[in-house]
Amino acid sequence: MTYTPLTVFLQPVGATSFVTRDQMRQALLAQGVIEAIDEATPAGNNSAAAAYMNGPVLSSVGPAAAFIKTTLGYTQAQMNTLFALAATFTY
């Protein structure tokens, strides 16, 4: 079995971006909002919260992104910034 590293590319704003869950958690930590997400996650008994908790890769247009956006009350511009920040972290 050969190992193929996961490569995450930052895509232009407006395009769908993908980051690993670890990259997103680092970005949330850097912005000082990870506690709000962690507190909402157990209470978020829905597919969006489950996608955030269990998904190894998060899409900027997926249910995990919707969970983060709703929980934090972020605008789309803030979500674009969050995904751009997340993409700068190693995974």
N, C-alpha and C positions, 0 to 999 in steps of 0.2 A: 504494500500500500504506500503510495507516495503522498506527501504532504503538499498541499497547494495553499499558500497563504491567502487569507481574505484581504482583498484590497478595497478600500472605501475611498471613493473619489468625491470631492466636493463639486457639486454641479451648480450651474448658474441659478440665481434666484428666480423662482417661478417654476423651475423644473423639480421633479421629485428627487429628493436627496435621501440617502441611506447612511445610517451610522449604526455602530454596534450599541448594544445596551450599555456596555461599560463606558463607551465614549459619551453617551447621553448623560449617564450618571455623573461623570466628571464635569460636564458642562453645567449641569444643574447645581452641582456643588460649587463650582466657580462663581455662579450667579447668586449663590446663597439661598436657593429655593428648594433644595433637595428635601428638606424636612417637610415642607408642605406636600410634596409628592408622596413621600414615605408615609405620612399620616393619612393621606387620602387613599392610598393603595389598598389597605385591608378593608376599608369601608366601601371601596369601589367594587361592588359585587356585580360586575358586568364584563362584557367581552373586551371593552377598551382597556379596563384596568388589567385584565388577564393578559392582554397582548403586551402591555408594558412590562408586567412582572415576568412573563415567560418568553418573550420574543428575543432571540439572540441578535436580530437586526431590526431596527426601527425605520420605517418609511415616513417621510414628512407628510404624506397624505394618508397614512394608515390610522387604525383605531388607537394605537398607543400615542401618536402625536395628538389626536383629538382629545384623549384623556389628559395629557399634559396641558394642552391649550386651555381646556375648560377648567381644569383644577387651578391653574395659575391666572386665569383671566387674560391670557396673552392675546395680542393681535397677531395677524398673519405675519406682519413685519417682524415682530418679536420672535415668532417661531422660526422664521428664516434665519434670524441672527443666532438663535439657540442652536439650530442645526449646523450653521457655519462654524460656530464655536466648537461644537461637539466633534466636527470633522478634523479639528486641529489636534485632538488628543490621540495618543496611540491606543491601540485596542488590545 
